[in-house]
């Protein structure tokens, strides 16, 4: 069993996240924590071997051979009453203030001198350091430490860490979904263990992972996907245990319409086309090999004419060919069988997912995709039970406004809200606390609401005549009065 989040140890084959200052890098299933695996992170290369067995959250120093060594906590040596200038007005950045040259620093590094000592030497050899203000000195030290002290922390992946990482490194892959907006989605969607959730996302599987983490392996999730199959690159970075995936189902968007209209069959799977392609590629390869064989045959005949003693050898080659062909046929049969089994499993899974959706009793719906949300939302809401929350994320406001008006017209929802959260990071330091200069421009918009039983009779009777009948007489008179 896993120990508590804080004391869990790094094991071989784990998924982990490397952190340096505010930069994160996921070590996922492609580069699992394993021996002799070279990692390049923030212009540093190192091996992760030594990290195995340590507690998550440990900070390591990179030694000269690229090995990780747990960093010993060093007391910050405060120099007695640091000399500092009153302001920076007389400092000129002419590039001559540092006496150590690039080669000197390289020589220090090659000697194996630690980053801390290099920074100390840089301070001592800087002609302007003493004239800088205290704040500027701190900044200088911080900057040089970042450059010369190779320190890496290994942390356990979580929604917060992975969403921060994706938003900073490749926001395009998650449709610029900011981490605070994702947190809002999980709250508004009332996601908890035991839920039956429908998730439609094109955020590399980050939203799916967040929902799975919240549900803790209890309940079921149906992921709706466009195209040939669901994308779950980010989901694999979480390092969920196997049982988490037992109740994760997927269903193609292309089949939603047929499922709602009752014409759903599993005969034409979107994956079938992919399989067909694979098979045709295989055939193409076989054709190529047969061509090569036909090209080679004349040359062997020519050889036989020249030298009759080679006849025996060519005979052997022929028998080998036959054996080879037989083996190939066997392999092909096995491949076809494997493909059939895979296809059958896929079909079975699809039928299961369809059955779950048909119950129309999902506990919630989360949509976060690059597609226009209106058609998605209107069709997927059909599968959600009444009195359940739904949340739609969009990078832009306008598509959600359209959703808002369409839902208002359709009815069957209450408590519709269109919101945008505002996020501001602060630097908190003595005498210099202020909002960070780099503030995020926008984290996208959310439309949330709660489903209610759609009164079919009401929506049918919303023709103008019927409305006229329902209106009180005083209102009707006003409508018929000619304008003054």
GIQUI-V421365 format. One record per pair of residues at least 12 apart in sequence whose ideal C-beta (glycine too) atoms are under 8 Angstrom apart, sorted by the first residue. I is the first residue (numbers start at 1). GAP is how many residues later the second one is. Records with the same first field share a line. If there is no record, write none. Layout:
# GIQUI-V421365
I: GAP / GAP
This chain:
# GIQUI-V421365
5: 51 / 151
6: 49 / 50 / 51
7: 48
8: 47 / 48 / 148
9: 44 / 45 / 46 / 47
10: 23 / 41 / 42 / 43 / 44 / 45 / 46 / 48 / 144
11: 22 / 41 / 42
12: 20 / 21 / 22 / 23 / 40
13: 19 / 20 / 21
14: 18 / 19 / 225
15: 12 / 13 / 14 / 17 / 18 / 142 / 221 / 222 / 223 / 224
16: 17 / 35 / 40 / 138 / 139 / 140 / 141 / 223
17: 137 / 138 / 139 / 140 / 144 / 145 / 148 / 220
18: 21 / 23 / 134 / 135 / 136 / 137
19: 133 / 134 / 135 / 136 / 142
20: 21 / 22 / 24 / 131 / 132 / 133
21: 125
22: 146
23: 19 / 145
24: 137 / 140 / 141 / 144 / 145
25: 16 / 17 / 140 / 144
26: 131 / 136 / 139 / 211
27: 12 / 21
28: 205 / 208 / 209 / 211
29: 207
33: 15 / 18 / 19
34: 14
35: 14 / 17
36: 13
37: 12
38: 28
41: 111
44: 18 / 106 / 108
45: 21
46: 16 / 20 / 21 / 22 / 104 / 106
47: 19 / 20 / 21
48: 20
49: 18 / 19
50: 17 / 18 / 19
51: 17 / 103
54: 16 / 100
56: 98 / 99 / 100
57: 96 / 97 / 98 / 99
58: 12 / 95 / 96
59: 12 / 92 / 93 / 94
60: 91 / 92 / 93 / 94
61: 53 / 54 / 88 / 89 / 90 / 91
62: 88 / 89 / 90
64: 48
68: 84
71: 80
74: 42
82: 52 / 55
83: 47
84: 46 / 48 / 49 / 50 / 53
85: 45 / 46 / 47 / 48
86: 47
87: 46
88: 43 / 44 / 45 / 48
90: 41
91: 37 / 40 / 41
96: 31
97: 29 / 30 / 31
98: 24 / 27 / 28 / 29
99: 26 / 27 / 28
100: 21 / 22 / 25
105: 13 / 17 / 43
108: 13
114: 35
115: 30 / 33 / 34 / 35 / 36
116: 29 / 33
118: 26 / 30
119: 22 / 25 / 26 / 29 / 30
122: 22 / 26
123: 17 / 18 / 21
126: 14
135: 296 / 297
157: 80 / 81 / 82
158: 55 / 80
159: 23 / 27 / 50 / 51 / 54 / 55 / 79
160: 19
162: 44 / 47 / 72 / 75 / 76
163: 14 / 15 / 16 / 19 / 43 / 47
164: 15
166: 37 / 38 / 40 / 68
167: 12
173: 30 / 31 / 61
174: 29 / 30 / 32 / 33 / 60
175: 27 / 28 / 193 / 194 / 195 / 218 / 220 / 269
176: 219 / 266 / 267 / 268
177: 26 / 29 / 30 / 191 / 216 / 218 / 266 / 267
178: 243 / 245 / 262 / 264 / 265 / 266
179: 264
180: 241 / 243 / 263
181: 212 / 240 / 262 / 263 / 265
182: 24 / 25 / 28
184: 235 / 237 / 262
185: 22 / 25 / 181 / 183 / 206 / 208 / 261
186: 24 / 25 / 28
188: 201 / 203 / 258 / 260
189: 22 / 175 / 176 / 177 / 200 / 201 / 202 / 259
190: 173 / 174 / 199
191: 20 / 23 / 24 / 173 / 175
192: 22 / 23
193: 21 / 22 / 23 / 24 / 25 / 26
194: 21 / 24 / 25
195: 20 / 24 / 25 / 168 / 169
196: 23 / 24 / 25 / 26 / 160 / 165 / 166 / 167
197: 14 / 18 / 22 / 23 / 24 / 25 / 165 / 166 / 167 / 168 / 169
198: 23 / 24 / 26 / 159 / 164 / 166 / 167 / 168 / 182 / 185 / 186
199: 12 / 22 / 23 / 24 / 25 / 166 / 167
200: 23 / 24 / 25 / 53 / 165 / 166 / 167 / 168 / 169 / 176 / 180
201: 22 / 165 / 166 / 167 / 168
202: 24 / 29 / 166 / 167 / 168 / 169
203: 31 / 165 / 166
204: 27 / 28 / 29 / 30
205: 25 / 26 / 27 / 28 / 29 / 30 / 31
206: 28 / 29
207: 159 / 161 / 186
208: 13 / 15 / 22 / 24 / 26 / 27 / 40
209: 23 / 25 / 26 / 28 / 29 / 31
211: 155
212: 23 / 26 / 28 / 32 / 36
213: 25 / 27
217: 23 / 24 / 26 / 27 / 30
219: 28 / 144
220: 27 / 28 / 29 / 136
221: 26 / 27 / 28
222: 27 / 28 / 29 / 131 / 134 / 135 / 140
223: 25 / 26 / 27 / 28
224: 26 / 27 / 28 / 29 / 32 / 156
225: 25 / 26 / 27 / 28
226: 26 / 27 / 28 / 143 / 145
227: 43
228: 42 / 43 / 45 / 46
229: 21 / 42
230: 20
249: 100 / 103 / 104 / 107
250: 99 / 103
251: 99 / 102 / 103 / 106
252: 17 / 18 / 98
253: 123
254: 16
255: 95 / 99
256: 123 / 124
257: 122
259: 95 / 98 / 99
260: 119 / 122
264: 90
266: 81 / 84 / 85 / 88
269: 74 / 77 / 78 / 81
271: 72 / 75
272: 71
275: 64 / 67 / 68
278: 61
279: 60
282: 50 / 53
293: 28
300: 14 / 17
357: 26
360: 22 / 23 / 24 / 25
361: 24
362: 21 / 22 / 23 / 26
363: 21 / 22 / 25
364: 20 / 24 / 25 / 26 / 27
365: 12 / 15 / 16 / 18 / 19 / 23 / 24 / 25 / 26
366: 24 / 25 / 27
367: 13 / 23 / 24 / 25 / 26
368: 24 / 25
372: 27 / 30
373: 19 / 21 / 26 / 27 / 30 / 74
374: 25 / 28 / 29 / 32
377: 13 / 15 / 26 / 30
378: 28 / 29 / 32
381: 31 / 32 / 70
384: 67
385: 66
386: 65 / 66 / 67
387: 63 / 64 / 65
388: 62 / 63
389: 59 / 60 / 61 / 62
390: 23 / 58 / 59 / 60 / 61
391: 55 / 56 / 57
392: 54 / 55 / 56
393: 51 / 52 / 53
394: 50 / 51 / 53
395: 49 / 50
396: 48 / 49
397: 21 / 23 / 48
400: 18 / 45 / 46 / 47
401: 17
403: 44
404: 12 / 14 / 43
407: 42
410: 44 / 49
411: 43 / 44 / 47 / 48
412: 39 / 40 / 41 / 42 / 43
413: 36 / 37 / 38 / 39
414: 35 / 36 / 38
415: 33 / 34 / 35
416: 31 / 32 / 33
417: 29 / 30 / 31 / 32
418: 27 / 28 / 29
419: 26 / 27 / 28 / 29
420: 22 / 23 / 24 / 25 / 26
421: 22 / 25
423: 16 / 17 / 20
424: 12 / 15
425: 14
